[in-house]
Amino acid sequence: MTSSVSREAYGEASERLAANTASATAPQLVTIADEILSVAGLLRAQPRLRRALTDPSRPGTDRAGLLKSLLAGKLSDSAMNALTALVAGRFSRPADLLDATERLGVEALLNAAERDGKLAEVEDELFRFGQIVSGDSTLAVTLSDAGAPVDRRVKLVQDLLKGKVHVATGRLAEVALTGFGGRGFEASLARLVETTAAKRDREVAYVTVAKPLTDAEEQALGAKLASIYGRQVSVKVDVEPAVLGGVSVRVGSDLYDGTILRRLNAAKQAFAK
């Protein structure tokens, strides 16, 4: 969602979702999220419907009425109210409606994890799953293959994660398969980690080291980064012996690479000139 009008529409829908689910249990929120994400799947498959639901020549009440007529009896009141608030708003592009619907479903899943007191756990589980995928080239290719049937890839993710992670983690991993925000699978997972951290009012620092950090070292690094960025930081450590030593830290678009491998490569380039 790149425009102010899209953000305004999303904000209204998000507020409606929060108001209508204030007393919902975590399992109920997961069900509502599934309903919203099923609508996102419909919008992804139906470009004409996306255009109709974002047609600026039609009043917002008409667009909301169209959605209600299509989905009557298929959604809970909470999901329907949030989605009608969404389509009643204005969007710069039809694709923005799809992005907003996906994000609303993700928000419902994160609300479920938060209500369960498991938001930090979900953040870590998503990151660890991303590490598992990136460390297995066959698995990475299989899950990232946009040409392969989504239901087959979903089944693989379910088999890998069932009973091992919070239900919200599993559903978020499935969201990544369809390309959250138009990204590839691994980039979608990373974005979902960051979205979960943002829900906790935190930045994410991706740290690459040659050997594991001690708890004290990780806490000290997190405190240092928090002082720099002015908010708490979730430190995500990736152990990669190939860097030889030192540390690489990426926070958003900021990168500090103090690894020995980087220094060796720089030295090689200097001698090659």
Secondary structure, 3 states (H helix, E strand, C coil): CCCHHHHHHHHHHHHHHHHHCCCCCHHHHHHHHHHHHHHHHHHHHCHHHHHHHCCCCCCHHHHHHHHHHHHCCCCCHHHHHHHHHHHHCCCCCHHHHHHHHHHHHHHHHHHHHHHCCCHHHHHHHHHHHHHHHHCCHHHHHHHHCCCCCHHHHHHHHHHHHCCCCCHHHHHHHHHHHCCHHHCCHHHHHHHHHHHHHHHCCEEEEEEEECCCCCHHHHHHHHHHHHHHHCCEEEEEEEECHHHCCCEEEEECCEEEECCHHHHHHHHHHHHHC
